Amino acid sequence: MMALLPWVSSPRPTRPKNTTATLVYGTTTADNVLWIANRATPVSDPSSATLAMTNTSNLILSSIKGTLWTANIRSASETTAGEARLDNTGNFILRTSEGVVLWQSFDYPADTLLPGMILRVTHNIHALQRLVSWKGPQDPTPGSFSYGADPNGSCKVSRDDGEIYMSFGIPGGSSSSTVIKIKMDYSGKIETLTWNSNILEWDVVEAEPSHECSTYGYCGPFGYCENTEPNATCKCVDSFEPISNKGTSNGKSPEGCRRKETLRCGEENTSFLTLTAMKIPDKFVYVKNRSFDECTAECASNCSCTGYAYANMSTTAINGDDTRCLLWMGDLIDTEKRIG
């Protein structure tokens, strides 16, 4: 359903402070909100708010103070008739009378990702897309955390000051009978949730970071989070040692690790250490169309290269290239040892 809903920043729900045009699943509670049109410009007086379609098929939310939100239909001046409809996927769609989609909420995510939605990595016209958290549990205005893809193909949660908070892959899908969503929570966690129809609530299936050790850069340069042990702690990769013992008592090693011996680049006996079941570090360089041997040689011939990873994909994904040669120049940051 779509409705104008009051969101209260104070603990007194009988005195609503702000109102937003909101898509919800099931009952009108904060946990069920899927999309908000005017989250950055809430209405202080709900009696003055109007959501309407113009005679040029544009969608406008306004109040006595003026326009609060608009769909900004590019071709609105050329259109004379249309309709706005919410479909069963949760997508609010604005179409012409001929059925041409003019605008849809799936192209403008708030803090929630639904099946059928995508986060744009690159596009010639539109900006990249991100999920942006709420400011608080009852405050849907844009918060401090965001989740989105970068051109390298990884997804990251970032603070609003630009500091990376965490990086990881997009969670997998589910069966068609399961109602599922991915949410950028105000706490900084990215959550995968499924709808429990028995109790009419969302169940958290997965939340990252699952523990403090998984937060971005927690173990410092050349350190990694050991997740295969009961208590996740920071360790150094082989042939490295902690720079400092400060903070290591609680498993944290923010200063990271350093080589036990100076690397002699270019010598014939130089070899690479194989690390298995590891989450790849951040800030890699993607080198296209390389075989495994060529990828190895690419790193070995560059004294700035500190590591590489290679994979031959089962399906062609990017520009007809099914190889993945990734190189790291400098420190290795944000690495984890995973089970399996």
Secondary structure as GFF3:
##gff-version 3
##sequence-region A 1 340
A	DSSP	beta_strand	2	7	.	.	.	ID=ss1
A	DSSP	beta_strand	18	24	.	.	.	ID=ss2
A	DSSP	three_ten_helix	30	32	.	.	.	ID=ss3
A	DSSP	beta_strand	33	36	.	.	.	ID=ss4
A	DSSP	three_ten_helix	46	48	.	.	.	ID=ss5
A	DSSP	beta_strand	50	53	.	.	.	ID=ss6
A	DSSP	beta_strand	59	63	.	.	.	ID=ss7
A	DSSP	beta_strand	66	70	.	.	.	ID=ss8
A	DSSP	three_ten_helix	76	78	.	.	.	ID=ss9
A	DSSP	beta_strand	82	86	.	.	.	ID=ss10
A	DSSP	beta_strand	92	96	.	.	.	ID=ss11
A	DSSP	beta_strand	101	104	.	.	.	ID=ss12
A	DSSP	three_ten_helix	105	107	.	.	.	ID=ss13
A	DSSP	beta_strand	112	113	.	.	.	ID=ss14
A	DSSP	beta_strand	130	136	.	.	.	ID=ss15
A	DSSP	beta_strand	139	149	.	.	.	ID=ss16
A	DSSP	beta_strand	155	159	.	.	.	ID=ss17
A	DSSP	beta_strand	164	168	.	.	.	ID=ss18
A	DSSP	beta_strand	180	184	.	.	.	ID=ss19
A	DSSP	beta_strand	190	196	.	.	.	ID=ss20
A	DSSP	beta_strand	201	208	.	.	.	ID=ss21
A	DSSP	three_ten_helix	212	214	.	.	.	ID=ss22
A	DSSP	beta_strand	223	226	.	.	.	ID=ss23
A	DSSP	beta_strand	233	236	.	.	.	ID=ss24
A	DSSP	beta_strand	240	242	.	.	.	ID=ss25
A	DSSP	three_ten_helix	248	250	.	.	.	ID=ss26
A	DSSP	beta_strand	257	259	.	.	.	ID=ss27
A	DSSP	beta_strand	278	279	.	.	.	ID=ss28
A	DSSP	beta_strand	285	287	.	.	.	ID=ss29
A	DSSP	alpha_helix	292	300	.	.	.	ID=ss30
A	DSSP	beta_strand	305	312	.	.	.	ID=ss31
A	DSSP	beta_strand	323	329	.	.	.	ID=ss32
A	DSSP	beta_strand	335	337	.	.	.	ID=ss33
###
